[in-house]
Amino acid sequence: MDLFKRSDYVTAAHATRVYQALEAFSEKFERRSVGVHSALATLRGHGHIHERQRAFGALLRELQRMRFVMEEEALEIITASVAVEEVFEKKAAFKAWSVDDSVWKARKNWCDGRALYEMDDLFEAAFRSDWSSATASPALALYKKESTSTDEAGADALSELAEVMWKHFRLFLQLFDWYSMWWAGQVVPNNVFRIGKQAFKRLIEELGVVKKGSQTLTANTFEQVFLQVTAVQEKASNEGGEAVAPALNRMETLQCLVRIADLVFLRTGEVGTLTQACDKLLSENVARVVAKDFRFSTRPNLYGNAFRKLNCYEKGTSDAILENMTTLKSIFNQYCYSDKDGVDNELRTSMSFEEYNVFVRDFDICDHLFTPRDATLAFVWARLRVIDDGKSKRSRARLSNLSFECFFEVLCRIAMMKVLPTDMELGYAEQEDAANFFASLAAESSPTNDVLRKWRDEHRETWDVDWEDEDYDPRQPCNRAFAHLLELLVYTVESFYLESLGEIGGGGKGVKVAAYVPTVQLTAKKVEKFYLSKNRKR
């Protein structure tokens, strides 16, 4: 039977060409290997200067990507491809990279401001919505048409406040974000978008408005402010709404601040008008609290536009996201499991805070340096702010959920907050990816000597920095940190999957699990199996 054509047999001439190609590849690989070792020796001898680190990382990645190929056969393919590309090049003019045409472009549809950034008009619209609702509430009814020492005509005192409150609005938002995320104990609450009763008590303590010996400025006085402002919310709940613990949204927090300013500064005679009282409270007490607790008063854009511009909306990070799109879709789609009734499909396929916490828990993202509170910060900061603070179902969904593109940002933030190895450090350790690097450190650890913990402590770097500071030089750019974080996620699922097939022992100990991205991608099937194993009993 003529099963093979004569041309299918390996001839001596063909074998010779293969041998010559292998020999040439080996020589080329050896030259590049020598270059990498030379760069490594230079680093060890002259210190870890960032330029040398990046050069070494580039050489190492170039070496890792080398693959053997028959040049003659490859040239035939390349020649044909070039001819096709030339046709397309004539039809398509060169177009520079733009975030508007990148993996982030769909995010505009999620943002109330229809933009990739939180613009001034978004903040202004949010303030108008909050202030309009606050001044229309029964809690501030007493201040309407109130005469003051400087307003004998009895003009609306609340209307005078608008300019002052707008001046301090972004400071107020920092305060609100921080205390809505405040909680006591170890259990992360489901609602980090409202200021609860305990968080409000903490706020009152730190504002320093309780006066020892005073019969009016007591802790109980300010607790009554909280209860009176949330009374309307509680009444609506009792009339058929969902029963929830009293908590302050943005406009209710504004009401509380106005009433606190009245009690502390206006009624005690320190100032003559309500406007002056609110200005004093915000510029002194609130500003002090933000500087002390939030730590970012001098860096208000840490959690907003500056981070997005420098770390997310740039070509390197966008390329890293695009290269790993299969993995990202598999994880995101699996963890957006709950049914969000009453909203459209776009919002139904979004990630809630509860779902996000399941993701963080399943993948063991937290450690002794990156805490659950840090994970919460990353989630809250990755959202684009809404205008009406959850009055409609759609706004509530956007307030408390992440779109797919917001999920990209939360991973970028986690990557820049966690201590992850650089390409240079992986080269030192002769490891291909961050996950196997951590696995090797964990394998070296003992009950009395936690090598991985020590490594994290030695390489920790503060992340609450001014990203626009010219002197700030991070350990590695966001796109590389993002890739190394994904390697941890891929390793977690791949090691579980191989273990379930019986190919490796528990946890993959002693066995190298491939996790180098974007070469290794997680499929929906693998992530689903991993998810079900983690959440079957919950």
Buried (B, 14 or more C-beta within 10 A) or exposed (E): EEEEEEEEEEEEEEEEBEEEBEEEBEEEEEEBEEBBEEBBEBBEEEEEEEEBBBBBBEBBBEBBEEEEEBEEEEEEEEEEEEEEEEEEEEEEEEEEEEBEEBBBEEBBEBBBBEEBBBBEEBBEBBBBBBBEBBBEBEBBEEBEEBEBEEBEEEEEBBEBBBEBBBEBBBBBBBBBBBBBBBBEEEEBBEBBBBBBBBBBBBBBEBBEBBEEEEEEBBEEBBBEBBEBBBEEBBEEBEEEEEEEEBBBBBBBBBBBBBBBBBBBBBEBEEBBBBBBBBBBBBBEBBBBBBEEBBEBBEBBBBBBBBBBBBBBBBEBBBBBBEBBEEBBBBBBBBBBEEEBEEBEEBBBBBBBBEBBBBBBBBBEBBBEBBEBBBBBBBBBBBBBBBBBBBBEBBBBBBBBBBBBBBBBBBBBBBBBBBBBBBBBBBBBEEBBBBBBBBBBBBEEBEEEEBBBBEBBEEBEEEBEBBBEEEEEEBBBBBBBBBBBBBBBBBBBBBBBBBBEEEEBEEEBEEEEBBBBBBEBBBBEEBBEBBBEBBEEEE
